Amino acid sequence: MQLGLVGLGKMGFNMRERIRRAGHEVVGYDRNPDVTDADSLADMVAKLESPRVVWVMVPAGDITRQTIAELGELLSPGDLVIDGGNSRFTDDTKNAEGLGAKGIGYLDCGVSGGVWGLENGYGLMVGGEPEHVERAMPIFDALRPEGPREEGFAHAGRVGAGHFAKMVHNGIEYGLMQAYAEGFELLEASKVVEDVPATIKAWQRGTVVRSWLLDLLVRALESDPELDDLRGHVEDSGEGRWTVEEAINHAVPAPVISAALFARFASRQDDSPAMRAVAALRNQFGGHAVVSAGPSSGTGTTQS
């Protein structure tokens, strides 16, 4: 089938290639002239035969909302738009209603696979009407990993379900990464374990903690055994925050995901005001040592 694809960044570029390898035609549009197949969004739409299917793969937020609104003015009744970015699920109802008023269908699709998806395939979680899902299934089949469809694709529910599922997926990812990271730090701190990269690599087969994320950690340690080429500064895309917010809204305990999110916040602080307060309190009630913030700091001074 034929597909319009808006956004040819790290993921969109590889998705275009994987879909083409499956024998489909893709007309991609990106503001980068080196990768685009069309001069503008309108030009991309003009190159597609009706009824059209357009996949939007741009950063979540205003850019996605604006792109979908513009497509609503360019497309025709009977066309279909798929938002494959990391949009918040609450945006999907608004997008679907706006396009639906013009007779244009809408699907939301959570996509997992990162830069490895070109060769490995992408895990897909879709929300929307069954007839729209069926219409786009050749594209979903091209993108998902080889093997049984149900092991790489899910029609999760109505509009919004795909992005909600991807949000929870990313929240779980936060927790898994944090657990591996804390284990790495504890191994590094120990005087007993002498070869940390080899220890973690030995977990790749046969252990209950083996996973693709563990494989990626091993890959990182092979090129930088102590990871000292990196700063421990970690941003968050928003999905972890939304997961915690929804856990609160539904009164679902999520201590691991919440702690992993807060650990990312802590990673951005050169010095923590909260921990300075804890140090001051320990000093006040117990006379515990504190470390001066002055130039001569380095050893704790016990004050009473």
C-alpha positions in Angstrom: 0.0 0.0 0.0 1.0 3.7 -0.1 1.8 5.8 3.0 2.6 9.4 3.7 5.1 9.7 6.6 5.7 13.0 8.3 8.9 13.2 10.3 12.1 11.5 9.2 14.2 11.8 12.3 16.0 9.0 14.1 13.0 6.7 14.2 10.9 8.0 11.2 13.9 7.6 8.8 14.4 4.0 9.7 10.6 3.3 9.7 10.4 4.6 6.1 13.2 2.2 5.1 11.6 -0.8 6.9 8.2 -0.2 5.3 9.8 0.2 1.9 11.7 -3.1 2.4 8.3 -4.8 2.9 7.3 -3.6 -0.6 5.2 -0.6 0.2 5.5 2.9 -1.2 6.3 5.7 1.3 6.3 9.4 0.5 8.1 11.0 3.4 8.1 14.7 4.4 10.6 16.4 6.7 11.9 19.9 7.0 15.4 18.5 6.4 15.9 18.8 2.6 18.5 16.0 2.6 15.9 13.3 3.6 12.5 14.5 2.4 10.6 13.1 -0.5 8.3 16.2 -0.7 8.7 19.9 -0.6 5.9 20.5 1.9 3.1 18.8 3.8 0.8 19.9 1.0 3.1 18.4 -1.6 3.3 15.1 0.3 -0.5 14.9 0.4 -0.7 15.7 -3.3 1.6 12.8 -4.1 -0.7 10.3 -2.4 -3.6 8.6 -4.0 -7.0 8.8 -2.4 -8.0 7.4 0.1 -4.8 8.4 1.8 -3.1 7.1 5.0 -0.6 9.5 6.7 1.6 8.5 9.6 2.8 11.4 11.9 6.1 10.8 13.6 7.2 14.1 15.1 7.9 15.2 18.7 5.0 15.1 21.1 3.2 18.3 22.0 2.5 21.4 20.0 4.4 20.2 16.8 2.2 17.1 16.6 -1.0 19.0 17.3 -0.2 21.6 14.7 0.8 18.9 12.1 -2.5 17.0 12.6 -4.5 20.2 12.4 -2.8 21.1 9.2 -3.4 17.7 7.8 -7.1 18.1 8.7 -7.1 21.0 6.2 -5.3 19.2 3.5 -6.8 15.7 3.6 -10.2 14.6 2.4 -13.1 12.5 3.9 -12.2 8.9 3.9 -8.5 9.5 4.6 -6.7 8.2 7.8 -4.2 9.8 10.1 -2.0 7.8 12.5 -0.1 9.5 15.3 2.9 7.3 16.0 4.8 9.7 18.3 4.8 9.8 22.1 1.8 12.0 22.4 -0.2 12.1 25.7 -3.2 9.9 25.4 -5.5 12.8 26.4 -4.5 14.6 23.1 -5.9 11.7 21.1 -9.6 12.3 21.8 -9.2 16.0 20.7 -7.3 15.0 17.5 -9.8 12.3 16.6 -12.8 14.6 17.2 -11.2 17.4 15.1 -10.5 15.0 12.2 -13.7 13.1 12.6 -15.7 16.3 12.0 -14.1 16.4 8.5 -14.7 12.7 7.9 -11.1 11.7 8.5 -10.2 8.7 10.5 -7.6 8.6 13.4 -5.5 6.1 15.1 -2.9 6.5 17.9 0.0 4.1 17.9 2.6 3.7 20.6 5.9 2.7 19.0 8.8 1.0 20.8 12.1 -0.1 19.3 14.3 3.1 19.1 17.1 3.2 16.6 17.2 -0.6 16.5 13.8 -0.9 15.0 15.0 -1.0 11.4 16.5 -4.4 11.8 14.6 -5.8 14.8 11.1 -4.4 14.2 9.0 -2.2 16.4 6.6 -3.1 19.1 3.2 -1.5 18.3 0.2 -0.6 20.5 -2.7 0.9 18.7 -5.9 2.7 19.7 -8.9 3.4 17.4 -11.7 1.9 15.5 -11.3 -1.7 14.2 -12.0 -0.8 10.6 -9.2 1.8 10.7 -6.8 -0.7 12.3 -7.6 -3.3 9.6 -7.0 -0.7 6.9 -3.5 0.1 8.2 -2.6 -3.5 9.1 -0.2 -3.9 6.1 1.9 -1.1 7.5 1.7 -2.4 11.0 2.8 -5.8 9.8 5.7 -4.3 7.9 6.9 -2.5 11.1 6.4 -5.1 13.8 9.0 -7.8 14.5 9.0 -11.1 12.7 7.0 -13.8 14.3 3.4 -14.1 15.7 1.6 -10.8 15.2 0.3 -10.8 18.8 3.9 -10.8 20.1 4.7 -7.4 18.5 1.3 -5.8 17.9 -1.8 -5.1 19.9 -5.0 -3.3 19.1 -5.2 -2.0 22.7 -8.6 -0.4 22.6 -10.4 2.7 21.5 -8.7 6.0 20.6 -6.1 6.9 23.3 -5.5 3.3 24.3 -2.3 3.0 22.2 -0.6 6.0 23.7 -1.8 5.0 27.2 -0.2 1.6 26.7 3.0 3.1 25.5 3.0 5.5 28.5 2.9 2.6 30.9 5.5 0.8 28.8 7.9 3.7 29.2 7.1 3.9 32.9 8.1 0.3 33.3 11.2 1.1 31.3 12.2 3.8 33.8 12.0 1.3 36.6 14.0 -1.4 34.8 16.8 1.0 33.8 17.0 2.4 37.4 17.3 -1.1 38.9 20.1 -2.0 36.5 21.8 1.4 37.2 21.7 0.9 40.9 23.0 -2.6 40.6 25.9 -1.3 38.5 26.7 1.4 41.1 26.7 -1.1 44.0 29.0 -3.5 42.1 31.3 -0.6 41.3 31.4 0.5 45.0 32.2 -3.0 46.2 35.8 -4.0 46.9 34.8 -7.7 46.5 33.8 -7.6 42.8 36.9 -6.9 40.7 35.4 -7.1 37.1 32.1 -5.4 37.0 31.6 -5.5 33.2 32.2 -9.3 33.1 29.8 -9.8 36.0 27.0 -8.0 34.3 27.8 -9.7 31.0 27.4 -13.1 32.7 23.8 -12.2 33.5 22.9 -12.2 29.8 22.1 -15.9 29.6 20.2 -18.1 32.0 19.5 -15.5 34.7 16.1 -14.1 35.7 17.3 -10.5 35.1 18.3 -11.0 31.4 16.7 -8.6 29.0 17.4 -6.4 26.0 18.0 -3.5 28.3 20.7 -5.6 30.0 22.2 -6.4 26.6 22.4 -2.6 25.9 24.1 -2.0 29.2 26.7 -4.7 28.4 27.2 -3.0 25.0 27.8 0.4 26.7 30.2 -1.1 29.2 32.2 -2.8 26.5 33.1 0.6 25.0 33.4 2.4 28.4 33.9 -0.1 31.3 33.4 2.5 34.1 31.0 4.8 32.1 33.2 7.7 33.1 32.9 9.2 29.7 29.4 10.3 30.5 27.8 12.7 33.0 25.1 11.2 35.1 22.5 13.8 33.9 19.3 12.1 32.7 16.3 13.9 31.1 12.8 12.5 30.9 10.6 12.6 27.9 7.4 13.2 29.9 6.0 9.7 29.7 7.3 8.7 33.2 5.7 11.8 34.7 2.4 11.0 32.9 2.6 7.4 34.2 3.0 8.6 37.8 0.1 11.1 37.4 -2.2 8.4 36.1 -1.1 6.0 38.9 -2.2 8.8 41.3 -5.5 9.4 39.4 -6.3 5.7 39.6 -5.0 5.2 43.1 -2.6 2.5 41.8 0.6 2.2 43.9 3.7 2.7 41.7 6.6 3.2 44.0 9.3 1.8 41.7 8.3 3.9 38.7 7.9 7.0 40.9 11.3 6.5 42.5 12.9 6.0 39.1 11.4 9.3 37.9 12.6 11.2 41.0 16.1 9.7 40.5 16.2 11.4 37.1 15.3 14.7 38.7 18.1 14.2 41.3 20.6 13.5 38.5 20.3 17.1 37.2 21.3 18.7 40.5 24.9 19.6 41.1 24.0 20.0 44.7 20.8 19.0 46.3 19.0 21.6 48.6 17.0 18.7 50.1 20.1 16.7 51.0 21.7 19.9 52.5 18.7 20.2 54.7 19.0 16.5 55.7 22.7 17.1 56.6 21.8 20.1 58.6 19.1 18.3 60.5 21.4 15.3 61.3 24.0 17.8 62.6 21.4 19.6 64.7 19.9 16.6 66.5 22.8 14.3 66.6 26.0 16.3 66.1 26.7 14.3 63.0 29.6 15.4 60.8 28.8 17.8 58.0 30.9 18.7 54.9 31.6 22.4 54.4 30.7 23.9 51.1 33.8 26.1 51.2 37.0 25.6 49.2 38.7 23.6 52.0 35.9 20.9 52.1 36.9 17.3 51.9 36.6 16.0 55.4 33.6 16.1 57.6 33.7 18.2 60.8 31.7 17.0 63.8 29.9 19.9 65.4 28.0 19.8 68.7 
